[in-house]
Amino acid sequence: MNALPTPTQGPCVKCGGTQDQGFLLEMAHGNSYSATKWVAGAPEKSFWLGLKLNGKAQYSVQTYRCRNCGYLESYAL
């Protein structure tokens, strides 16, 4: 199996510009905030919680944004 790429703050793959590390923001109930997560599989509706997540793999998302062109490069870690 091939190793996953390690996220780095290297040059933008689209234009070669400088990238800044950041994150994608989620707004939760009661105006609380959290960072976006990647969830395995297709979304399934839940009556009480919006989406069913039981037993699904979840990974934090690390994102970089190019200062020049705005391109976003994300990694699920």
C-alpha positions in Angstrom: 0.0 0.0 0.0 1.2 3.5 -0.8 1.8 6.0 2.0 -0.6 8.9 2.2 0.9 12.3 1.3 2.0 14.4 4.3 0.3 17.8 4.3 2.8 20.6 3.9 2.7 24.3 3.4 4.5 24.0 0.1 3.7 25.9 -3.1 0.2 25.9 -4.6 -0.3 23.0 -7.1 -2.3 25.3 -9.4 -0.2 28.5 -9.6 2.9 28.0 -7.4 1.8 30.7 -4.9 2.3 30.7 -1.2 -0.3 28.7 0.9 -1.6 29.4 4.4 -2.8 26.7 6.8 -6.4 27.0 8.0 -9.6 25.0 8.5 -13.2 24.8 7.2 -15.7 26.1 9.8 -19.0 24.4 10.7 -21.8 26.1 12.6 -23.4 23.8 15.1 -26.5 24.1 17.3 -26.6 27.1 19.6 -24.1 29.0 17.5 -21.2 26.9 18.5 -18.3 26.3 16.1 -16.3 23.3 15.1 -13.8 22.3 12.3 -15.1 20.2 9.4 -14.7 16.4 9.4 -14.6 13.9 6.6 -17.0 11.0 7.1 -16.8 7.7 5.2 -19.8 6.6 3.0 -22.9 8.4 1.7 -24.9 10.7 4.0 -27.9 9.0 5.6 -30.7 11.1 7.1 -31.4 10.8 10.8 -34.7 12.1 12.3 -33.1 13.4 15.5 -29.5 14.3 14.6 -29.7 15.3 10.9 -27.3 12.6 9.8 -26.5 9.1 11.0 -22.8 8.7 12.0 -22.8 5.5 14.0 -19.8 3.3 13.1 -18.6 5.6 10.2 -14.9 6.5 10.1 -14.4 10.2 10.8 -11.2 12.2 10.1 -10.3 15.8 10.8 -9.8 18.0 7.7 -6.6 20.0 7.4 -6.9 22.7 4.6 -4.4 25.0 2.9 -5.4 28.2 0.9 -3.3 29.8 -1.8 -2.8 33.5 -1.2 -2.6 34.1 -4.9 -5.4 32.2 -6.6 -7.5 31.0 -3.6 -7.2 27.3 -4.4 -8.0 25.1 -1.4 -6.1 21.8 -0.8 -7.5 19.6 1.9 -6.3 16.4 3.7 -8.4 14.1 5.9 -6.2 13.0 8.8 
